[in-house]
Amino acid sequence: MASSLSGLFRTLTWNDFTRRQANPPATGQATTAAFTSSPFSNSAFSVQPIRGSSPAWFQLQDSFSIKVDFGRDSFVMSWVFSRPQQFQTDLLNHEQGHYNITALVCRDCFVDVMLLKNQFFATAKAGVDAVELIKQQSLSKIATVQKLCDKEVHPEQDAGKSRGPMQSTWDRILQSTFSEARSSGTAAPNGTPHKRRLIDLLNQNEKRI
């Protein structure tokens, strides 16, 4: 089966979330209004000898896949829907950002692994190590990126700014990662340019990951 990436593009609605009943928080009280879980999975990969090579060279097989899901444990508190529509819209935008963070980092990992298909390795272990390094530099950092986003945005939300300047900064970075091409000029087989890595853009914006 050919390599595949699924779940990159998904537009969330409040109907996707489980509603939890609760009274509205008191004025100035920090509380969780919603939570988005975005689990992902990746398949095993195979590095095989190139037929006819002597001494043997090895190459990554076209059988790697990553899937991003919307978690069933995602929820929104019932009191959110007693708030103004703009508050609801901004909160959903924030939750969409959490999903997009996972999806974009998974995309970046997938693209970088696919670029390895054009490389030859002296040993199977060298190929395995190259894939594992990419995963370490991407998938292993998703939780850190998610926590940083909340660390920067939640104080604004708690202060009553449903879409403050920090949230706007994250929105801009995520949008850039969906739209800006990599300077390397690499592209998918259909000619679509590969997009900039989210972690690279965060580091460029002094959000060290």
Buried (B, 14 or more C-beta within 10 A) or exposed (E): EEBEBBBBEBEBEBEBBEBBEEEBBEEEEEEEBBBBBBEBEBEEBBBEBEEEEEEBBBBBEEBBBBBBBBBEEBBBBEBBEEBEEEBBEBBBBBBBBBBBBBBBBBBBBBBBBBBBEEEEBEEBEEBBEBBEEBBEBBBEBBEEBBEBBBEBBBEBBEEEBBBBEBBEBBBEBBEBBBEEEBEEEBEEEEEEEBBBBBBBBBEEEEBEB
